[in-house]
């Protein structure tokens, strides 16, 4: 009992602080522990005959503990939901980033392909010119050879 009373200010302060920060877990924490404290207080008041004996005052601690358990469970569920939401947002960001990177890679691949096609076309033109020059040279040599062998 002394432990509960000594921890009460710290628990309430933390719950209020987190509730003021708009933290949903802080709100659940504050409400949940308030149920436990209220149930315990009813039980203590009944023990000192300050309130009448009835079901709520006799089993106040157990009822408060049950409410605390239920509300803290709801808070935990809310936390899991928040974590799942953050994971989904992160997953969407990763997918968007991956799509952007794939698009950039695709553009780079298209640019490189275009450059290679231009270089291949240039190389093909150079090859064709070289073949033409070789043909002209061969004809020139053949003509010269014929002229040198046949006197006029």
C-alpha positions, 0 to 999 in steps of 0.5 A: 500500500505504501508503495502504491501511495509513494508511486502515485505522484510519479505515475500521475505526473508522467501520465499528465505530462504525456497527455499534455504532449498529445501522446495517446499512450499517455492518455491511456496510461493516465486513465488506466492507472486512475481506475486502479488508484480509484479502486484502491482508494475505495477499498481503503476508505471501506476498510476505515468505514468511511464509505458503506460496505457494498460490492463496489467498495469491497471489490474496488481494488479488483475492479480497478485492476480490471479496468486498468488492465483493459485500458492499458490493453487498449493503449497497447493496441493503439501503440501497435496500430501506430507502429503499423501505420509508421511501417506502412508509411515507411514502406510506401516511401521506400517503394516511391524511392525505389520507383524513382531510382528505377525511373532514373536508372531506366532513363540512364539506360536509354541514354546509354543505349542511344549513345551506343547506337550513335557510336555504332552508326558512326563506326558503321559509316567509318567501316563503309568509308574504309571499305570504299577507300580500299575498293578505290585503292584496289582499283587504282593499283589494278589500273596502275599495274595494268598500265605499267605492264602494257606499254602504249 
